[in-house]
Amino acid sequence: MSRLEQRFADLKTQGRAALVTFVTAGDPGYDASLKILKGLPAAGADVIELGMPFTDPMADGVAIQQSSLRALNAGQTLPKTLQMVREFRKDDQTTPIVLMGYYNPIHRFGVEAFVADAHLAGVDGLIIVDLPPEHDGDLATPAQAAGIDFIRLTTPTTDDVRLPRVLERSSGFVYYVSVAGVTGAGSATQEHVVGAIERLRRHTDLPVCVGFGIRTPEHAASIARLADGVVVGSALVDQVVKAASPEKAVEAVLSLVSALAEGVRGARS
């Protein structure tokens, strides 16, 4: 089993949802970012999404856009992001890491080289938001051939005609974007999420993780009662912005993750 399959299987046995945390690689700087990354599992993260900074992250809201720019200004690169994963894997061989971002930096790096390096570094999955199923051959197919899951985003506007095509070659889990818009923009109602998850489960046996707009332990708990995973990103990135120093940013992010984990883990008790 892959790390993602094993993690979701273990959590299913435990009867709880996964806490999936997103942070941007290199924000607020390489060293602090690596401390955050290494501290996430102990704080309660079950799956980690690590953002690959990009100059034009069109699917992201202001918070994550600015985190990408801070990281790039601090010297973060795609090779450095892969190095962070290698550093993480020295101490943690079980927590799944999913790289999330856009195709352009990977294309410039070289798909074959990227897939090989990502696999060797210990990357478990990819979420590439601007690469639709029609372009599977560009990255999804070679990534999956190397044992790296390719995770699709589905949205409230993905209808029943489009949905099977989106899910056809998906692996790892399905990321349901619960609101139409950019990251950090509002949140969906409970009734909407219930209906969306039921619809997705008619089309796939993959775990369903719900994200966008989840900011508090209480909200995370409410989603954890319904979904296989709860994704939190912008709320964590905001902690970096508010922090007075990189050291305080590490503390703030991990503190919020601990609170979110407590909410998720107590949701079904």
Secondary structure, 3 states (H helix, E strand, C coil): CCHHHHHHHHHHHHCCCEEEEEEECCCCCHHHHHHHHHHHHHHCCCEEEEECCCCCCCCCCHHHHHHHHHHHHCCCCHHHHHHHHHHHHCCCCCCCEEEEECHHHHHHHCHHHHHHHHHHHCCCEEEECCCCHHHHHHCHHHHHHCCCEECCEECCCCCCCCHHHHHCCCCCCEEEECCCCCCCCCCCCHHHHHHHHHHHHHHCCCCEEEECCCCCHHHHHHHHCCCCEEEECHHHHHHHHHCCCHHHHHHHHHHHHHHHHHHHHCCCC
